Amino acid sequence: MTRSLWLDESYAARPALRGETRASVAIIGAGLTGVSTAYWLAERRVTAVVLDAEAIAAGATGRNGGFLLEGTSPDFTDLATRYGRQAARDLWAFTAENRRRLLDVCAREGLACEVEPGGSIALAASEQAAAILEGNAQALAEDGYPCQWLDRQAVGALLQGAPLARTVVAGLLNPRDVGINPARLTRGLAEVAARRGARIYERTPARALAGGGASWTVTTPEGTVRAEAVVLALNAYAALVDPAWQDVIRPIRGQVLATAPVSQRLFRHLWYAHGGVDYWRQLANGRVLLGGLRRLAASEEVGTDDRLHPRIQRALDGYLRDLGVPPVAVTHRWSGILGLSPDRLPLIGPVPGRPRLFMAGGYSGQGLAFAFLAGRMLAELLTTGTTTYPRLLYPERVWRGAAP
């Protein structure tokens, strides 16, 4: 397997499940979604069993860029066009609350997850893309979000003369976005959840899921979980446990690298371009993290295999030069698997036609913007049968008319 920068540190995994155990809720997947669901259930004094085929945060959670952003994969004006302005406001508010609550919990629980304020900047490389960014800036300002429109000169100054600046037309700054270490976040949160009663088993893949209503059985290589409800928190890997998702969530692969520390401060924000597909940041320790360029081999970068794509990795090396990064060693190269939903919005909520089975995934590259609060939303649904969060996020949005 490739090893991400975030996962390249000492970690002792918990023992695998052996034998039979019972729980109110079985959670399959110990990324941020699964762990946060266990955390929020513990807040409600509901004990969950969490299973993961590998280790906590070993999947997409520990392989992304650590961008804790507001917003969705479709931009704000796109959402308003598709679903109406109020729905766009509600979805954006979800991501704003996700960031706020996550940072509050990090502070309250003392999670050392390397929070780095600074905001994010989305770039436009054409007049058409710039017009879309400007429309988003205006709409978000009208709804009270402190986004700032940046012209070519302002962006060029922030990029400090990097060759890439010559291709940029405009940018949009959201000052509230932050960088974070997603693996430390999730593993720290898991410790808190475990202290409050959650039972977490690593190296425990779910081999089969059976049952329905308030009686579910999850079979693992050496054990069984019997539960009153199940949460599939697998994102791109959902179909490996429940084949019903293979036509709903499409797994695609992304390529990432990280450099050795660079002595000068090149980037003080989180940056992304081409609609968020390309992204980079400089960590407090000087390392530069860069991901993207999937479009160079889009037809090949599909499926759940963790592997490097040499052509894309070489292109990322060139991208570093375009960013003005001085010659420096690349210390980490890795891939991560994204779960793409049909409309690029997450799927969070009850699975149609399958009582007491819940789903969270299809984040479409915006997992950190949704996953923590997705856990709270699922905890509400599991304990009360309803939620204060947008029903538009329910899987029924894309499942309608399909057999479960």
Residue pairs with C-beta under 8 A, 6 or more apart in sequence:
1 306
2 306
2 307
2 308
2 333
2 334
2 335
3 332
3 334
4 62
4 63
4 183
4 256
4 258
4 332
4 334
4 336
5 258
5 287
5 289
5 331
5 332
5 334
6 57
6 62
6 63
6 66
6 181
6 182
6 183
6 184
7 57
7 58
7 62
7 63
7 183
8 332
11 55
11 187
13 55
13 56
13 202
13 203
14 200
14 201
14 202
15 201
15 202
15 203
16 201
16 202
16 203
16 204
16 220
16 221
16 222
16 223
17 49
17 51
17 201
17 204
17 220
17 222
17 223
17 225
18 222
18 223
19 222
19 223
19 224
20 223
20 224
20 225
20 226
21 49
21 199
21 223
21 224
21 225
21 226
22 225
22 226
22 227
23 47
23 48
23 49
23 199
23 225
23 226
23 227
23 228
24 41
24 46
24 47
24 48
24 227
24 228
24 229
24 382
25 37
25 41
25 46
25 47
25 48
25 49
25 227
25 228
25 229
25 230
25 231
25 382
26 48
26 49
26 51
26 216
26 218
26 225
26 227
26 229
26 230
26 231
27 34
27 37
27 38
27 48
27 49
27 50
27 51
27 230
27 231
27 233
28 34
28 51
28 206
28 209
28 218
28 230
28 231
28 232
28 233
28 234
28 241
29 50
29 51
29 52
29 59
29 231
29 232
29 233
29 234
29 235
29 237
30 50
30 51
30 52
30 55
30 56
30 57
30 186
30 190
30 200
30 202
30 233
31 52
31 56
31 57
31 59
31 60
31 61
31 62
31 186
31 233
31 235
31 367
31 371
32 57
32 61
32 182
32 185
32 186
32 189
32 367
32 368
32 371
32 372
32 375
33 61
33 233
33 235
33 360
33 361
33 367
33 371
33 374
33 375
34 50
34 52
34 231
34 233
34 375
35 50
35 56
35 57
35 186
35 189
35 190
35 193
35 200
35 375
36 189
36 371
36 372
36 373
36 374
36 375
36 376
37 48
37 231
37 233
37 360
37 374
37 375
37 378
37 379
38 48
38 50
38 190
38 193
38 198
38 200
38 375
39 105
39 189
39 192
39 193
39 196
39 198
39 375
40 375
40 376
40 378
40 379
41 47
41 48
41 198
41 379
41 382
41 383
42 48
42 192
42 193
42 196
42 197
42 198
43 196
43 379
44 379
44 383
45 197
46 379
46 382
46 383
47 197
47 198
47 199
48 198
48 199
49 198
49 199
49 200
49 201
49 225
49 227
50 190
50 193
50 198
50 199
50 200
50 201
51 201
51 204
51 205
51 206
51 218
51 220
51 225
52 58
52 200
52 201
52 202
52 203
52 204
52 205
53 203
53 204
53 205
53 206
54 202
54 203
55 202
55 203
56 186
56 187
56 190
56 200
56 202
57 182
57 183
57 186
57 187
59 235
59 236
59 237
59 336
59 337
60 235
60 236
60 336
60 337
60 338
60 339
60 363
60 367
61 182
61 183
61 186
61 367
61 371
62 182
62 183
62 186
63 256
63 334
63 335
63 336
63 337
64 182
64 256
64 291
64 336
64 367
64 368
65 256
65 270
65 279
65 280
65 281
65 289
65 291
66 179
66 180
66 181
66 182
66 281
66 289
66 368
67 120
67 177
67 179
67 270
67 272
67 279
67 281
67 368
68 99
68 102
68 103
68 177
68 178
68 179
68 180
68 368
68 369
69 95
69 99
69 120
69 174
69 177
69 270
69 366
69 368
69 369
70 92
70 95
70 96
70 99
70 145
70 174
70 176
70 177
70 369
71 92
71 95
71 174
71 366
71 369
72 79
72 91
72 92
72 95
72 344
72 345
72 366
72 369
73 276
73 344
73 345
73 364
73 365
73 366
74 82
74 343
74 344
74 345
75 132
75 136
75 275
76 88
76 92
76 136
76 139
76 140
77 88
77 132
77 135
77 136
77 139
79 87
79 88
79 91
79 92
80 87
80 88
80 139
82 343
83 91
83 392
87 390
87 392
88 139
89 143
90 390
90 392
91 345
91 390
91 392
91 393
92 140
92 143
92 145
94 370
94 373
94 389
94 390
94 393
95 366
95 369
95 370
95 373
96 145
96 176
97 373
98 369
98 370
98 371
98 372
98 373
98 374
99 176
99 177
99 178
99 369
101 372
101 373
101 376
102 185
102 372
102 373
103 115
103 178
105 111
105 189
105 372
106 113
106 115
106 185
106 188
109 188
109 189
109 192
111 184
111 185
111 188
111 189
111 192
112 184
112 188
113 180
113 181
113 182
113 184
113 185
113 188
114 179
114 180
114 181
114 184
114 283
114 284
115 178
115 179
115 180
116 178
116 179
116 180
116 283
116 284
117 178
118 177
118 178
118 179
118 268
118 269
118 270
119 173
119 174
119 175
119 176
119 177
119 178
119 269
119 270
120 173
120 174
120 177
120 269
120 270
120 271
120 272
121 150
121 155
121 158
121 171
121 172
121 173
121 174
121 269
121 270
121 271
121 272
122 133
122 171
122 172
122 174
122 272
122 273
122 276
123 155
123 168
123 170
123 171
123 271
123 272
123 273
124 130
124 132
124 133
124 168
124 169
124 170
124 171
124 172
125 167
125 168
125 169
125 273
125 274
126 169
127 169
129 169
129 170
130 169
130 170
133 149
133 170
133 171
133 172
134 149
134 170
134 172
136 147
136 172
137 147
137 148
137 149
137 172
140 147
141 147
145 174
146 174
146 175
146 176
147 172
147 173
147 174
147 175
148 172
148 173
148 175
149 170
149 171
149 172
149 173
150 158
150 170
150 171
150 172
150 173
151 170
152 168
152 169
152 170
154 171
155 165
155 168
155 170
155 171
156 165
156 168
158 171
158 268
158 269
159 165
159 168
159 323
159 324
160 266
160 324
161 324
162 266
162 322
162 323
162 324
163 321
163 322
163 323
163 324
164 322
164 323
164 324
168 273
173 269
177 270
178 270
179 270
179 281
179 283
180 368
182 368
190 198
190 200
193 200
194 200
201 220
201 223
204 220
204 221
204 222
204 223
205 220
205 221
206 218
206 219
206 220
206 241
207 219
207 220
207 221
208 217
208 218
208 219
208 241
209 216
209 217
209 218
209 219
209 230
209 241
209 242
210 216
210 217
210 219
211 217
212 354
212 355
212 356
212 357
213 355
213 356
214 228
214 229
214 355
214 356
215 226
215 228
216 226
216 227
216 228
216 229
216 230
216 356
216 357
217 224
217 225
217 226
217 227
218 224
218 225
218 227
218 230
228 356
229 356
229 357
229 358
229 382
230 356
230 357
230 358
231 358
231 359
231 360
231 378
231 382
232 238
232 241
232 242
232 245
232 351
232 357
232 358
232 359
232 360
232 361
233 360
233 361
234 240
234 241
234 361
235 249
235 337
235 338
235 339
235 360
235 361
235 362
235 363
235 367
236 249
236 250
236 251
236 252
236 304
236 337
236 338
236 339
236 340
236 361
237 251
237 304
237 337
237 339
238 245
238 249
238 339
238 359
238 361
239 245
239 246
239 249
239 251
240 304
244 351
244 404
245 359
245 361
247 402
248 341
248 342
248 347
248 362
248 395
248 398
248 399
248 402
249 339
249 340
249 341
249 347
249 361
249 362
250 302
250 339
250 340
251 302
251 303
251 304
251 337
251 338
251 339
251 340
252 294
252 301
252 302
252 337
252 338
252 340
253 294
253 301
253 302
253 303
253 305
253 306
253 307
253 309
253 335
253 336
253 337
253 338
254 291
254 292
254 294
254 301
254 335
254 336
254 337
254 338
254 365
255 291
255 292
255 293
255 294
255 301
255 308
255 309
255 312
255 313
255 316
255 333
255 334
255 335
256 289
256 290
256 291
256 332
256 333
256 334
256 335
256 336
257 289
257 290
257 291
257 313
257 316
257 317
257 330
257 332
257 333
257 334
258 287
258 288
258 289
258 290
258 330
258 331
258 332
259 287
259 288
259 289
259 290
259 320
259 325
259 328
259 329
259 330
259 331
260 287
260 328
260 329
260 330
260 331
261 285
261 286
261 287
261 328
262 282
262 286
262 287
262 288
262 325
262 326
262 328
263 286
264 326
265 282
265 286
266 282
266 288
266 323
266 324
266 325
267 280
267 281
267 282
267 288
267 323
268 282
269 281
270 279
270 281
271 279
271 280
271 281
272 278
272 279
272 280
273 279
273 292
274 292
274 295
276 365
276 366
277 292
277 293
277 294
277 295
277 365
278 291
278 292
278 293
278 319
279 290
279 291
279 292
280 288
280 289
280 290
280 291
280 319
280 323
281 288
281 289
282 288
282 289
283 289
287 331
288 320
288 323
288 325
288 328
290 316
290 319
290 320
290 323
291 316
291 336
292 316
292 319
293 312
293 315
293 316
293 319
294 301
294 312
296 311
296 312
296 315
297 309
297 311
297 312
300 309
301 309
301 312
303 337
304 337
306 334
306 335
306 337
307 335
308 333
308 334
308 335
309 335
313 333
317 330
320 330
338 363
338 364
338 365
338 367
339 361
339 362
339 363
339 364
340 362
340 364
340 365
341 347
341 361
341 362
341 363
341 364
341 398
342 398
343 397
343 398
344 364
345 362
345 364
345 392
345 393
345 397
346 360
346 361
346 362
346 363
346 364
346 366
346 370
346 374
346 393
347 359
347 360
347 361
347 362
347 393
347 394
347 395
347 397
347 398
348 359
348 360
348 370
348 374
348 377
348 378
348 389
348 393
348 394
348 395
349 358
349 359
349 360
349 377
349 378
349 381
349 387
349 391
349 393
349 394
349 395
349 396
350 357
350 358
350 359
350 381
350 394
350 395
350 396
351 357
351 358
351 359
351 395
351 399
351 404
352 395
352 396
352 399
352 400
352 404
353 403
353 404
354 404
358 378
358 381
358 382
359 395
360 371
360 374
360 375
360 378
362 398
363 369
363 370
363 371
373 389
377 387
377 389
377 393
380 386
380 387
380 388
380 389
381 387
